[in-house]
Amino acid sequence: MKVKCAIFDFDGTLFDSMPIWNNVGEIYLQSLGKEPKPSICEDVKTLSLYQAACYLQREYSLSLSADEIMAGINHTIEHFYIHEVLPKPGVADFLERMKRSEVSMCIATASDRYQIEAALSRCGMGHYFDAIFTCSEVGHGKDEPVIFREAMEHFGCDRSTTLVFEDAFHAVQTAKEDGFTVVAVFDSSEKRQAEIRKLSDCYIVSFECTEDFWKFASAE
């Protein structure tokens, strides 16, 4: 296919940022001098931010209000994106090759714009992307294809010339069901790897080993 447009997820696809989402409760409690229970990650995994704040307040006898706890959690995440998170190995070289191939690139993410922009700026990678689309700004999550459609239309492309890069099964499934060509990227936070391999059009284990992708992308 002739690739003109590439839509990249950020967390777990380009950047190794999933640990903060999986461990933010633990990291936040440690910042308060509290010892998290071994089950903390599972305890808050399915909770909303408010529910998680109430749970931490109750289970760890925190004197803070739920609003203060939520603000503290958000600050922990914000600090990670601004000061710590790094791209996955090989990503910069991969994006450089995409740019040399004259592929227009953007990001479609469930994270907040300022967090993504901060991480890209610190790592010197913002110039690779023409636009950033966020689920909150689009008004739809990745259980719907709206964000992928808007990103594609931004470049004036169609599905025959567009690639979607994702690491999460639900997002891969959404894009595939809407007719997109999907490149799945391995991330250890996603446990449904066998299903992702089967569903995606191309599978990247590491951005340090992408020759199979380039063969796929250049095939007629």
C-alpha positions as CSV (number, residue, x, y, z in Angstrom):
1,M,0.0,0.0,0.0
2,K,1.0,3.6,-0.5
3,V,1.2,5.0,3.0
4,K,0.4,8.7,3.2
5,C,-0.9,9.1,6.7
6,A,0.0,7.4,10.0
7,I,-2.1,7.7,13.2
8,F,-0.1,6.8,16.3
9,D,-1.5,6.1,19.8
10,F,0.9,7.5,22.4
11,D,0.8,5.5,25.6
12,G,2.2,2.0,25.2
13,T,2.7,2.5,21.5
14,L,5.3,5.2,21.1
15,F,6.2,5.9,24.7
16,D,6.7,3.6,27.6
17,S,4.1,5.3,29.7
18,M,1.7,2.5,30.7
19,P,3.5,1.8,34.1
20,I,2.3,5.2,35.5
21,W,-1.3,4.3,34.8
22,N,-0.9,0.8,36.2
23,N,1.0,1.9,39.3
24,V,-0.1,5.5,40.0
25,G,-2.0,4.5,43.2
26,E,1.1,2.8,44.5
27,I,3.4,5.7,43.6
28,Y,1.0,8.3,45.1
29,L,0.7,6.4,48.4
30,Q,4.5,6.1,48.6
31,S,4.8,9.9,48.1
32,L,2.7,10.3,51.2
33,G,4.9,7.9,53.2
34,K,2.3,5.1,53.1
35,E,3.1,1.5,52.4
36,P,0.8,0.2,49.6
37,K,-0.7,-3.2,49.9
38,P,0.5,-5.8,47.4
39,S,-2.9,-5.8,45.8
40,I,-3.1,-2.0,45.3
41,C,-2.9,-2.1,41.5
42,E,-5.7,-4.6,41.2
43,D,-7.7,-2.8,43.9
44,V,-8.0,0.4,41.9
45,K,-7.7,-1.0,38.4
46,T,-11.4,-0.8,37.4
47,L,-12.2,2.3,39.5
48,S,-12.8,5.8,38.3
49,L,-10.5,8.5,39.6
50,Y,-13.1,9.6,42.1
51,Q,-13.8,6.1,43.2
52,A,-10.0,5.4,43.5
53,A,-9.6,8.5,45.6
54,C,-12.4,7.4,48.0
55,Y,-10.9,4.0,48.2
56,L,-7.4,5.3,49.1
57,Q,-8.9,7.7,51.6
58,R,-10.8,4.9,53.4
59,E,-8.3,2.1,53.2
60,Y,-5.2,4.1,54.1
61,S,-6.8,6.5,56.6
62,L,-5.8,9.5,54.6
63,S,-6.7,12.9,56.2
64,L,-7.0,14.4,52.7
65,S,-10.3,15.0,50.9
66,A,-11.2,13.1,47.8
67,D,-10.6,16.2,45.7
68,E,-7.2,16.7,47.3
69,I,-6.3,13.0,46.6
70,M,-7.5,13.3,43.0
71,A,-5.3,16.4,42.6
72,G,-2.4,14.6,44.0
73,I,-2.8,11.6,41.7
74,N,-3.1,14.0,38.7
75,H,0.0,15.8,39.8
76,T,1.9,12.4,40.0
77,I,0.8,11.7,36.4
78,E,1.7,15.2,35.3
79,H,5.1,15.0,36.8
80,F,5.8,11.7,35.0
81,Y,4.9,13.1,31.6
82,I,6.8,16.3,32.0
83,H,9.9,15.0,33.6
84,E,10.3,11.2,33.2
85,V,8.5,9.3,30.5
86,L,10.7,8.1,27.5
87,P,10.0,6.8,24.0
88,K,10.3,3.1,23.4
89,P,13.7,2.0,22.1
90,G,13.9,2.6,18.3
91,V,11.0,5.0,18.1
92,A,12.9,8.1,17.1
93,D,14.7,6.3,14.3
94,F,11.4,4.8,13.1
95,L,9.7,8.2,13.0
96,E,12.7,9.7,11.2
97,R,12.4,7.0,8.5
98,M,8.6,7.7,8.2
99,K,9.3,11.4,7.8
100,R,11.9,10.7,5.1
101,S,9.3,8.5,3.4
102,E,7.0,11.6,3.4
103,V,4.4,10.0,5.6
104,S,2.2,12.6,7.4
105,M,2.0,11.7,11.1
106,C,-0.3,12.5,14.0
107,I,-1.1,11.3,17.5
108,A,-4.5,10.0,18.6
109,T,-4.6,9.6,22.4
110,A,-6.8,9.2,25.5
111,S,-4.3,11.2,27.5
112,D,-4.4,15.0,27.9
113,R,-2.9,17.2,25.2
114,Y,-0.5,19.1,27.5
115,Q,1.0,15.9,28.9
116,I,1.7,14.6,25.4
117,E,3.1,17.9,24.2
118,A,5.3,18.1,27.3
119,A,6.8,14.6,26.8
120,L,7.3,15.2,23.0
121,S,9.0,18.5,23.6
122,R,11.3,17.2,26.3
123,C,12.4,14.3,24.1
124,G,12.8,16.5,21.0
125,M,10.1,14.6,19.0
126,G,7.3,17.1,18.5
127,H,8.4,18.0,15.0
128,Y,7.4,14.6,13.7
129,F,3.7,15.2,14.2
130,D,1.4,17.5,12.4
131,A,-1.4,17.3,14.9
132,I,-2.5,15.7,18.2
133,F,-6.1,14.4,18.6
134,T,-7.3,13.6,22.1
135,C,-10.4,11.6,23.1
136,S,-11.6,14.4,25.4
137,E,-11.4,17.0,22.7
138,V,-13.0,14.8,20.1
139,G,-15.7,13.7,22.6
140,H,-15.4,10.0,22.0
141,G,-13.2,7.2,23.4
142,K,-11.4,4.5,21.4
143,D,-14.4,2.2,21.7
144,E,-15.6,4.3,18.8
145,P,-13.7,5.1,15.6
146,V,-14.4,8.9,15.6
147,I,-10.9,9.9,16.7
148,F,-9.3,7.8,13.9
149,R,-11.7,9.2,11.3
150,E,-11.0,12.8,12.3
151,A,-7.3,12.2,12.2
152,M,-7.5,10.7,8.8
153,E,-9.7,13.5,7.4
154,H,-7.3,16.1,8.8
155,F,-4.8,14.9,6.2
156,G,-7.3,14.5,3.4
157,C,-6.5,10.8,3.2
158,D,-8.7,7.7,3.0
159,R,-8.4,4.2,4.5
160,S,-6.4,2.8,1.6
161,T,-3.5,5.1,2.4
162,T,-3.8,5.3,6.2
163,L,-2.2,3.3,9.0
164,V,-3.3,3.2,12.6
165,F,-0.7,2.2,15.2
166,E,-2.1,0.8,18.5
167,D,-1.0,-1.4,21.4
168,A,-4.4,-1.9,23.1
169,F,-6.7,-4.7,22.0
170,H,-9.9,-2.6,22.2
171,A,-8.4,0.2,20.1
172,V,-7.1,-2.3,17.5
173,Q,-10.5,-3.9,17.3
174,T,-12.3,-0.5,16.9
175,A,-10.0,0.6,14.1
176,K,-10.2,-2.7,12.3
177,E,-13.9,-2.9,12.4
178,D,-14.1,0.5,10.9
179,G,-12.0,-0.6,7.9
180,F,-8.6,0.8,8.9
181,T,-5.3,-1.0,8.3
182,V,-3.8,-1.5,11.7
183,V,-0.2,-2.0,12.9
184,A,-0.2,-3.5,16.4
185,V,2.7,-2.7,18.7
186,F,3.6,-5.0,21.5
187,D,3.4,-3.6,25.0
188,S,3.6,-5.8,28.1
189,S,0.6,-4.1,29.7
190,E,-1.7,-5.6,27.1
191,K,-2.3,-9.3,27.9
192,R,-4.3,-10.2,24.7
193,Q,-1.3,-10.5,22.4
194,A,-2.4,-13.6,20.6
195,E,-5.7,-11.9,19.7
196,I,-4.0,-8.7,18.6
197,R,-1.6,-10.6,16.3
198,K,-4.6,-12.3,14.7
199,L,-6.6,-9.2,14.3
200,S,-4.0,-6.7,13.1
201,D,-2.5,-6.4,9.6
202,C,1.0,-6.1,10.8
203,Y,2.7,-6.6,14.2
204,I,5.7,-4.8,15.7
205,V,7.4,-6.5,18.6
206,S,10.0,-3.7,18.9
207,F,10.7,-0.5,17.0
208,E,14.3,-1.7,16.9
209,C,13.2,-4.6,14.6
210,T,10.9,-3.1,11.9
211,E,12.0,-4.6,8.6
212,D,8.9,-6.7,8.4
213,F,6.8,-3.6,8.8
214,W,8.7,-1.8,5.9
215,K,8.2,-4.8,3.7
216,F,4.5,-4.7,4.6
217,A,4.2,-1.0,4.0
218,S,6.0,-1.1,0.6
219,A,4.0,-4.1,-0.7
220,E,1.7,-3.4,-3.6
